[in-house]
């Protein structure tokens, strides 16, 4: 899902951080690709069918889906042909606090399943295709298929311990890749220096790649790193619900005024804006405990006068049991957990990226015999792959690498220009101190 409304907000408030560039401009770059996102896109897009029937994913003779394999194979060859060296990053285990988002997605799939059943019964091909796409997900088998494919192609694969976007961002921050290719905007929240969107179908659809610069985004929004993370949480992320009634513009305004979510909660009207209980768990839990105490006190009042006086003392909040105090102390607001995930996400810091020559025989066997691809097309594509490897195994240095500032250049005095004389100008006319004729 990423961060809700962040792309539009950056377009409005920090347009200088976004630019459209052709795929060819990335020649010589190492790019970390969000594998799950790419696989999902191909499962949806690479389909067969006709106007009178629902479009279906491509399958082999055994009925196994092959759309993702074909998409990753063709697109990776395209990247390599353009001089781009991709590395695919796969998701690991999801964070525990992401469980609520996974439940929501499961509920959506269940609704789509019912809608699909109705579309089939009504013989509605368009609606059937629509609902089938909603049911698509990149599972364990699809990931395994693509990992095997990429290994045979000689393209490096990284298995993230947790979220792929966080791992890809780590590779970029360490300089092992130049940018991260994904549609999920939370890659910026993980501090990705350069985010590349629309990479999967660039050129094939005559469209450019959208390039977002993280540092320019911070400058354009006028925020610090910490404020930007809190802004993303306010906008809505995979790790927690957002405050009802606070849209992108309001969220940015509040962050600029108060800097942190804690100060925002202290200053906004919580009756006007729907703050989730998980954002203020101690307050909600204390209210619940207070209600329980009041109910218990009401029962005790009817039986014993002395217990009534003791209950009055408890009701005033002057005394609480040690168990209640301990329980209140252990409750942590959900947004602080989300903030910690963005700032201290579990990543592998020791990844070794190596591009190698493809295993032509094994690759051909896998694609033709296991996936059912056309022999001639596979042969032609493998030849393209081999040619691309030879061209990129010793990549040409990018022109912009020659223009990096050198240390010690600041402070060097400029050479003085000697004043010109009439003798210097000759008959052609007078010159100014900078050599221009007047």
Order of alpha helices (4+ residues) and beta strands (2+ residues): alpha-beta-beta-alpha-beta-beta-alpha-beta-alpha-alpha-alpha-beta-alpha-beta-alpha-beta-beta-alpha-alpha-alpha-alpha-alpha-alpha-alpha-alpha-alpha-alpha-alpha
